């Protein structure tokens, strides 16, 4: 049996009955289309029969050829699959995200529930066009968000990226042939996370002002680890002789509860520890079990970011005379990167220290801090050429 064929329904009872009803409706002024005489029939990759009717034979023949070609190339998709609602496809996509962290999962859920499903949930996935997505982005920019405030550029970009991932899932599951989430102009979050770079003296003043948390500030400012990673460092992960801190876990705040889990992007790494305060960290860790936290709250237990900001960090920023710079515990990563670059560290070292996925990401963020080394390259090439010229002019000697 052919994989795709055309069936003439001219003598089918159901077709004749449908035609009689159509003709009666037409006499009464109805303008609906006549029932399709030509039916294209085929079996999908799942082995189930499919069918689609057309009023004219050339239309049916064109569809037959198109379906045959898609079946042959493996690009076939069931026309009915595109009728699935966005909320169904979105839940499928979310359920399939098996490797994301708790914070990312929470963010995805929040974006789905507040900005994607309310707007697109009842739409058929195949009905969304490029211009529909463009209109939605304009709405996100001009209308208040869930909290009643204008959404920032970074939040809008996140909404778009989650929607794009849902549509990509629809492409992979062959519900649509192409995603409408491409080549859209997105707002630029230029000023939302402006980098702050402290000097050695400024960082030292801030650390001193933090009192008993001086070593934590120095660790954040010189090692470049994230707050969630620093608060999860255990005594057994500190190696003073090697001057390393092993980063393997972080704390995530999930609905007010701190949960310990793998570090961001699951990239375990060792970060360099300056000798100038490595011994002090060793003293801090002395007497603690390997699984005990290195930095703890005054009453014991893990540090909470909000409490640390309000009780320790923000007062220390004021005492150190650094108000107005927008410095936060997280932005001390930028200070660590800038000081390391100024010290001559190459991009791969910076990447490892910060836990970036690849060096390209590090360069995208900090390329402006790397000095212009073109003159160094030219000087090195000159040195090599002068050596070669000197050797060429040297007199030959007997072996």
N, C-alpha and C positions, 0 to 999 in steps of 0.2 A: 504494500500500500504506500502511496506517495506520502511524503511528510506533510506537504501542503497542497491542497486542492480546492477547486471551485465547484460549488454545488448550485445548480439552477433550481430554484424553488417554484418555478412557474406552475407546476402541477401538484405542489404540496397543499394539503388541506388547510394547514395553519396559515399559509401565505394567501390562499384564496379567500379565507375568512377575513383576514386582516385587510385585504384589498377591498372587499365589500364594505367593511366598516369605514375605511378611508374614503371611498367614493361617496358614501352616504353623508359623511361629515363634510366633504368638499361641497356637496350640493347645498349644504346649510351654511356655507361661507367659511368653513375652517381652512386655515392655510398651512396646516402641518404637512410635513413631507410624506410621500408615499412609502409604504413598507419596502425594504430592500429585497429585490428579487435574487440578487447574486450573493451567495454566502461563501466566504473564505473559511475553510476549516483546516485545522492542523493539530498536531500533538506537541505540547511544550516539552522542555527538557525534563519536567517532572512526570511525563507520560500521560498527563491529563489532557482531555480534548478541549480545544479552544475554538471559538467561532466569532466572526464579525461579518455583518451584512452591508451590502452596497446597492445603490439604485442602478448603477451602470456597470456593464461588464469591464470596460477599460479600468475603472477604479478598482474593481476586484482583482484584476490581473496585476495591476501595479502593487497592490498590497500583498498579493501572493508572492511576487518576486522579492519584495522587500523582506518579508518574513523568512523566506527561504535563505536569503543572503545572511540575515542575522543569525539564523540557526547554524548555518555553515561556518560563520566566523566566530561563533560563541558569544556574540554581543546581544543575543535575544533577551528581551524582557517582556513579561506578561503585561499587556496594556491595562489590565484591571489592577495591577499592583500599584500603579501610580495614583489610584483613588484612595489609598490609605491616608488617614489623617496625619497631620504633622505631630500631634500629641502621641500617636501610636509609635511613629518612627522615632520620635525624641526619646521615648521611654526605652525602646529597643537599644538605641545608641547608648543611653546612660547605663543601662544594665550591662552592656558589653565592655564598659570601661573598668577593666579589672586591675590595672596597674597604677592607677592614680592614687595620690595620697589623700588623707582625710580632709585636709584643708581644701584641696582642689575639688574633691567630691562635693564638699559643702558649697563651694562657690558655684560649681556647675548646677547643683540643685536649686540654688537661690536664683540664678539667672533663668533657668528653665521655668520655674514657678512664677516669677515676677515679670519677666519681659518677653519670653518666647512663646510659651504655651498660651498665656492670655491673649496674645496678639495673633498667633498663627494656628493655635491648637486644632480648630475645626476645618482648616483649609485642607484640601487634598494636596498631597505632597507634590504632585506633578503640575498643579495649577499655579505654583509660585513662579513668577517671572522676575527677570533682573530688575525691571523698573519697580516692582513691588518691594523688593529689598531696599532699593534706593530710597523709596518713599518712607519706609520704616526707619532708616537711619536718620532721615530728616526729622521724623517724629521724636526720636530719642534725643536729638540735639535741642529741639525747641520745646518739648513738653516736659513737665516735672516727672521725676521718677517715683518709685514706690513710696519713698519717704517724704514726698512732696517738694523735694529740692531738685534743682537742675542736675542732671547727670554729668559727671566729669568725662573728659575725653577718654581716659583709660577705661572707665566703666563701659562706655559705649563700644569701644574696641573689643572688650571682653564679650559683650553681648553678641556682637557680630561674629566673633570667632567661634563661639558655641553654636550659633545658628549655622555657620559654615560647616562645622563638624557634623551636625545633624544631617545636613544636605549631602555631605560626603558619604555618610553612612547610607543614605538613600541611593546614591550612585552605586556604591559597592553591592548593595542588596538588589540592584537592578530594578529599582522602582522608578528612577529617572535616568536619563542618559547623560545629562550634564547638570551641574549645580549652578544656580543663579547667584551664588555668593562668590563672585570673582570680579576683579578690576573695579571695585568700588572705592571712591575717595573717602578715607576715614579721617576723623579729627586727629590732630597731632597733640599728644599729651606733653607738650614742651616744658611747661612750667609746673607740672603736678608733682614731680619727684626730682626737683633741682638738686644736683649734687653739691655737697658741702665738703670741702677739703680743709682739714685742720693741719696746722703746722705741728712740729714736734713739741714746741713750747706750749701751744694751745691745748694739745692733747694731754700734756703733763699737768697743766693747770686744772683741766676738767677731771682728770683722775684723782688728783689730790683733794679736790672739792667733794668727790664722791665718798670720802671717808673709808669705811670698811670695805667698800666695793671698788676701791682703787684698782686692784688687780683685774677685776672683771672689765673695767673700762679700758685698761691697757691691752687686755686680750682682744677685745672687740676692735680697738683702734690699730693694733699692729698685726693681728692674725687674720682679720677680714672675715671671720666666721659670722654667720647669721645669729640674731638674738636667740631664736628657737634652738639653734645648735649649741650655743654657749650655755644656755640654761640647762641643757641636758648632758653636758660633759661630766663624765664620771672620773673619780680619782684614778681608777685603773687605766684610763685612756691617756694619762699624762706620763710622758717619758722625759724626765729632766736631763739624763745623760745624753740622749739623742736630740734634745731640744725640739720635741714634736708633741703635738696634741692630735690624737686620732679622733676624727669626726665620723660617727657611725649612726647617731640617732638625733632626733629633735623632739621638742614638745609641741603639740598642737592643741589649741583651745577649741574644743568641740562642745558648743552649747554650754559654756561655762565650766567644763570639765577638762583638765589637762590630761592629754593622752600621749604616751611615749611611743614613738614609732620610727621608721627609717627616715634618714635625712632626705631633703628635697632632691628630686630626680634620682633617688636611690644611689647617689654617687658617694660612696665612702671614700675618705681621703685623709692624709696626714698633712697638717699645716705646720710651717716653721714657727718656732718660738724664740724670740730674742733672748740672748743670754742675760741681758741686763735685769730681767725679772723672772727668769726661769727658776732660779733657786727659791725665790719667794713663793712661787706657785707650788714648788715641792714642799716647802714648809707648810703651806695651807693644806696640802693633801696628806701630810704626815698623820698617822693614827687613824685614817679613814679606811674602810674596806674598799675593795676594788669597785664594787657596785654603788658606793655612796656618791652622791652628787658633789662636784667640786665647788660650785657656787649655789648657795641656798638662801632662802628667805630668813629674816631674823629669827622667826619662830621655828625654823627648820622646814624641810620640804622644798619643793621647787619654787623658783621665782616666777611671779606673774608679771607680765609685761606692763599692764596698766598700773599696778601698784608700784613697780620699780620706777616708772616714768614720773608718777606724781610725788612719790616720797623721796626718791634719791636723784634720779637723773635731771629732771627739770630744775630742782633747787641747785644742783651742782652746776648746771649750765649758767644760771644766774650768778652764782657765787664766783664763777670763773670769768665773768664778763663776756660771755659768748651769746648773750641774748640777741635775737633778731637774725641769727644766721640760719635758723631752721634746722638745727642739728637734732638728730634723734639717735637712739641706740642703733637702729638699722643703718643709718647713713654713715656710721663709723666705718662701715665696709669700704666706702668711697675713700675715706682717709687712709685706710690700710693700703688700698690699691695705689693711691697717689704717692704715698711715702715709699712704697716698694719700687714703683716705676722711677721715682727720683733717685733711688739708690742704685739703679741700673739693672733691676730684675727684668728678665725677658717675659714675653707674653705668655709662654707656656707655664712659667712659674706662677704668674699672677692668676692664670686660669685655674690651676690646681688649688691654690690658696683660697680662692673665692668659691670654688665648687661650681664653676660654670660648666655647661655641657661641652663646649668646645672653645678653642681659641678665637674663633670668629666672633663669638658673642662678647668675649672680653675686649676685642678690638673695637667692636661696634660701640661699646659703652665708654671705653677709655682711650680711644685712639688719639684724641686731642692732647693727652698728657705725655705721650711718647715724644721725645725730642726729634727734631728733624736731623736725621743721621746721614743725609746724602753726602755731606762733606766728608764724613768718616769713610764712606764707601769709596769716594774718589781718591782720598789720601791713601787708602789701602791698595787700590789699583795702581796708583803712582809708585808706591813702594815696591810692588811686585815687578812693575815694568823696569824700574831703575836697577833692580837686581839682575834681571834678564839682560839689560844693556851692558851692565858691568861685566857679566860673564861672557858676553859676545865679544867685548873688546879685550879680554884677558889673553895674553900670549899663550900659545900651545906649549906644553911641557912634555918631555918624554915620560912614558909610563915607568 
